[in-house]
Amino acid sequence: MEIPNIVGAGLIVIGAGIGIGRIGGQAMDAIARQPEASGKIQTAMLIAAALIEGIGFAALFAA
């Protein structure tokens, strides 16, 4: 593996981690504000996190 590929893979992982962290944090804020909507919020959060992970894996294979 070349050095630029390693740097690219690292940036991909960092970006995916930041994205999933933001989704989780915002979802917890939303649940704190509206506890009755927690089921819908959690479902949307999991779908968004799965999409980010999928894009991250595809980008890792490309790198």
Phi and psi restraints in degrees (value plus and minus 20) as a CYANA .aco file:
   2 GLU   PHI    -103.3   -63.3
   2 GLU   PSI     141.1   181.1
   3 ILE   PHI     -80.4   -40.4
   3 ILE   PSI     -65.7   -25.7
   4 PRO   PHI     -80.1   -40.1
   4 PRO   PSI     -54.2   -14.2
   5 ASN   PHI     -86.5   -46.5
   5 ASN   PSI     -57.8   -17.8
   6 ILE   PHI     -86.7   -46.7
   6 ILE   PSI     -61.8   -21.8
   7 VAL   PHI     -84.2   -44.2
   7 VAL   PSI     -62.8   -22.8
   8 GLY   PHI     -82.1   -42.1
   8 GLY   PSI     -62.8   -22.8
   9 ALA   PHI     -84.0   -44.0
   9 ALA   PSI     -59.3   -19.3
  10 GLY   PHI     -83.9   -43.9
  10 GLY   PSI     -62.2   -22.2
  11 LEU   PHI     -84.9   -44.9
  11 LEU   PSI     -56.7   -16.7
  12 ILE   PHI     -83.0   -43.0
  12 ILE   PSI     -66.5   -26.5
  13 VAL   PHI     -85.2   -45.2
  13 VAL   PSI     -61.1   -21.1
  14 ILE   PHI     -83.0   -43.0
  14 ILE   PSI     -64.5   -24.5
  15 GLY   PHI     -82.2   -42.2
  15 GLY   PSI     -63.5   -23.5
  16 ALA   PHI     -84.9   -44.9
  16 ALA   PSI     -59.9   -19.9
  17 GLY   PHI     -84.1   -44.1
  17 GLY   PSI     -62.0   -22.0
  18 ILE   PHI     -84.9   -44.9
  18 ILE   PSI     -62.5   -22.5
  19 GLY   PHI     -82.0   -42.0
  19 GLY   PSI     -65.6   -25.6
  20 ILE   PHI     -88.6   -48.6
  20 ILE   PSI     -56.7   -16.7
  21 GLY   PHI     -83.5   -43.5
  21 GLY   PSI     -61.0   -21.0
  22 ARG   PHI     -86.6   -46.6
  22 ARG   PSI     -60.6   -20.6
  23 ILE   PHI     -81.1   -41.1
  23 ILE   PSI     -66.4   -26.4
  24 GLY   PHI     -82.2   -42.2
  24 GLY   PSI     -64.0   -24.0
  25 GLY   PHI     -84.3   -44.3
  25 GLY   PSI     -65.1   -25.1
  26 GLN   PHI     -86.5   -46.5
  26 GLN   PSI     -55.7   -15.7
  27 ALA   PHI     -86.2   -46.2
  27 ALA   PSI     -59.5   -19.5
  28 MET   PHI     -86.0   -46.0
  28 MET   PSI     -58.2   -18.2
  29 ASP   PHI     -82.0   -42.0
  29 ASP   PSI     -63.7   -23.7
  30 ALA   PHI     -85.3   -45.3
  30 ALA   PSI     -60.2   -20.2
  31 ILE   PHI     -87.2   -47.2
  31 ILE   PSI     -55.7   -15.7
  32 ALA   PHI     -85.0   -45.0
  32 ALA   PSI     -55.0   -15.0
  33 ARG   PHI     -98.2   -58.2
  33 ARG   PSI     -57.2   -17.2
  34 GLN   PHI    -153.9  -113.9
  34 GLN   PSI      60.8   100.8
  35 PRO   PHI     -81.7   -41.7
  35 PRO   PSI     -46.6    -6.6
  36 GLU   PHI     -91.5   -51.5
  36 GLU   PSI     -36.2     3.8
  37 ALA   PHI    -121.2   -81.2
  37 ALA   PSI      -3.7    36.3
  38 SER   PHI     -82.3   -42.3
  38 SER   PSI     -55.3   -15.3
  39 GLY   PHI     -82.9   -42.9
  39 GLY   PSI     -66.8   -26.8
  40 LYS   PHI     -86.8   -46.8
  40 LYS   PSI     -59.3   -19.3
  41 ILE   PHI     -85.7   -45.7
  41 ILE   PSI     -63.8   -23.8
  42 GLN   PHI     -84.1   -44.1
  42 GLN   PSI     -59.9   -19.9
  43 THR   PHI     -82.4   -42.4
  43 THR   PSI     -66.8   -26.8
  44 ALA   PHI     -84.1   -44.1
  44 ALA   PSI     -58.2   -18.2
  45 MET   PHI     -83.6   -43.6
  45 MET   PSI     -64.6   -24.6
  46 LEU   PHI     -86.4   -46.4
  46 LEU   PSI     -59.1   -19.1
  47 ILE   PHI     -84.3   -44.3
  47 ILE   PSI     -65.6   -25.6
  48 ALA   PHI     -84.0   -44.0
  48 ALA   PSI     -61.2   -21.2
  49 ALA   PHI     -84.0   -44.0
  49 ALA   PSI     -58.8   -18.8
  50 ALA   PHI     -86.1   -46.1
  50 ALA   PSI     -58.4   -18.4
  51 LEU   PHI     -85.6   -45.6
  51 LEU   PSI     -60.3   -20.3
  52 ILE   PHI     -84.7   -44.7
  52 ILE   PSI     -62.4   -22.4
  53 GLU   PHI     -82.3   -42.3
  53 GLU   PSI     -61.6   -21.6
  54 GLY   PHI     -82.0   -42.0
  54 GLY   PSI     -62.8   -22.8
  55 ILE   PHI     -86.2   -46.2
  55 ILE   PSI     -58.6   -18.6
  56 GLY   PHI     -82.5   -42.5
  56 GLY   PSI     -63.5   -23.5
  57 PHE   PHI     -85.2   -45.2
  57 PHE   PSI     -61.9   -21.9
  58 ALA   PHI     -82.9   -42.9
  58 ALA   PSI     -60.5   -20.5
  59 ALA   PHI     -88.4   -48.4
  59 ALA   PSI     -55.8   -15.8
  60 LEU   PHI     -84.4   -44.4
  60 LEU   PSI     -59.9   -19.9
  61 PHE   PHI     -86.9   -46.9
  61 PHE   PSI     -54.4   -14.4
  62 ALA   PHI     -89.2   -49.2
  62 ALA   PSI     -54.7   -14.7
